[in-house]
Amino acid sequence: MKKIIAFNGSPRPKGNTTYMLKHFLDGAISKQAKINKINAYEVNVNSCMGCLRCNLIKKCAKAIDDWENISSKILDSDIIVFSSPIYFHHLTSPLKAILDRFRSFMKVRITETGLKHTAWQKWNKDFVLLLGMGSSNDEDAKPVIELFEYLIKMLGENNNLHIVKRTRLAVSNQINMDINDLEILYSKLGLPIRLAKNDALENSKLLKNCFELGKNLSTF
Ligand SMILES: Cc1cc2nc3c(=O)[nH]c(=O)nc-3n(C[C@H](O)[C@H](O)[C@H](O)COP(=O)(O)O)c2cc1C
């Protein structure tokens, strides 16, 4: 049985990325995965205070919040999911706070040419990014993707990154809209109505892809 920790980074209860995550987790559940779902806006994870004590004591020295509990669940999981809207080319801020606390999973040394990261544990995990953005251009997700490509390498050689991203998502629940509702929305947003038909198809295909990814990664 695969273990999953999934962070929902949308502040909107009917956020598009919330639905992407739901479909991913439905796929995982169909393969009996064990799931810890965490709403990043509800959990109490403080910003990293930069004390750097983790470099010596191998854990966060300031974990007077939910981090201790969450960090042990992360370490115990096979699959780590971050689902997030893109906010100014990045993850939403509660997810960034969680990511900064990943600093406590590794030793960092300054070298002449850059930083050298050594993870305290051996990591062999699947990382999943489920990203939604308003732009019609998925370049807006590039900084997040580059960050995760870097992060998974810092944590070891055997981690994998899986990405599902969708553009042109503005209002809550849009990803579930049929062609008619999407045409009405696009006319309000000043977008060409001709785009609605293909976008409705792409949106429903994407949710199926999320389900299949959850299912496939949860299959031994
Ligand atoms: C504060 C803020 C910043 C945003 N920045 C970007 C951005 O840089 N690029 C982009 O494509 N969309 C941006 N968006 C749009 C959201 O990424 C998009 O609507 C997303 O689908 C929302 O996800 P959700 O429905 O799961 O909440 C931004 C939205 C907000 C509220």
The ligand as a Tripos MOL2 file, in Angstrom:
@<TRIPOS>MOLECULE
LIG
   31    33     1     0     0
SMALL
NO_CHARGES

@<TRIPOS>ATOM
      1 C1         -2.6680   36.7450   -6.0900 C.3       1 LIG1
      2 C2         -2.8130   36.0300   -7.4010 C.ar      1 LIG1
      3 C3         -1.7170   35.9150   -8.2400 C.ar      1 LIG1
      4 C4         -1.8150   35.2180   -9.4460 C.ar      1 LIG1
      5 N1         -0.7090   35.1200  -10.2320 N.ar      1 LIG1
      6 C5         -0.7710   34.4290  -11.3900 C.ar      1 LIG1
      7 C6          0.3790   34.2980  -12.2340 C.ar      1 LIG1
      8 O1          1.4730   34.7580  -11.9330 O.2       1 LIG1
      9 N2          0.2300   33.6210  -13.3880 N.ar      1 LIG1
     10 C7         -0.9490   33.0390  -13.7640 C.ar      1 LIG1
     11 O2         -1.0000   32.4060  -14.8150 O.2       1 LIG1
     12 N3         -2.0520   33.1200  -12.9690 N.ar      1 LIG1
     13 C8         -1.9960   33.8130  -11.7990 C.ar      1 LIG1
     14 N4         -3.1080   33.8850  -10.9790 N.ar      1 LIG1
     15 C9         -4.3370   33.1520  -11.3440 C.3       1 LIG1
     16 C10        -4.4580   31.7770  -10.6360 C.3       1 LIG1
     17 O3         -3.2470   31.0430  -10.7140 O.3       1 LIG1
     18 C11        -5.5360   30.8930  -11.2980 C.3       1 LIG1
     19 O4         -6.7620   31.5540  -11.3020 O.3       1 LIG1
     20 C12        -5.6610   29.5330  -10.6520 C.3       1 LIG1
     21 O5         -6.3680   28.6890  -11.5250 O.3       1 LIG1
     22 C13        -6.4020   29.5610   -9.3450 C.3       1 LIG1
     23 O6         -6.4030   28.2570   -8.7890 O.3       1 LIG1
     24 P1         -7.5950   27.7490   -7.8710 P.3       1 LIG1
     25 O7         -8.8410   27.8580   -8.6940 O.co2     1 LIG1
     26 O8         -7.2340   26.3510   -7.5190 O.co2     1 LIG1
     27 O9         -7.6390   28.6380   -6.6450 O.co2     1 LIG1
     28 C14        -3.0380   34.6080   -9.7950 C.ar      1 LIG1
     29 C15        -4.1630   34.7400   -8.9460 C.ar      1 LIG1
     30 C16        -4.0540   35.4330   -7.7730 C.ar      1 LIG1
     31 C17        -5.2650   35.5500   -6.8680 C.3       1 LIG1
@<TRIPOS>BOND
     1     1     2 1
     2     2     3 ar
     3     2    30 ar
     4     3     4 ar
     5     4     5 ar
     6     4    28 ar
     7     5     6 ar
     8     6     7 ar
     9     6    13 1
    10     7     8 2
    11     7     9 ar
    12     9    10 ar
    13    10    11 2
    14    10    12 ar
    15    12    13 ar
    16    13    14 ar
    17    14    15 1
    18    14    28 ar
    19    15    16 1
    20    16    17 1
    21    16    18 1
    22    18    19 1
    23    18    20 1
    24    20    21 1
    25    20    22 1
    26    22    23 1
    27    23    24 1
    28    24    25 2
    29    24    26 1
    30    24    27 1
    31    28    29 ar
    32    29    30 ar
    33    30    31 1
@<TRIPOS>SUBSTRUCTURE
     1 LIG1         1 GROUP 0 **** ****
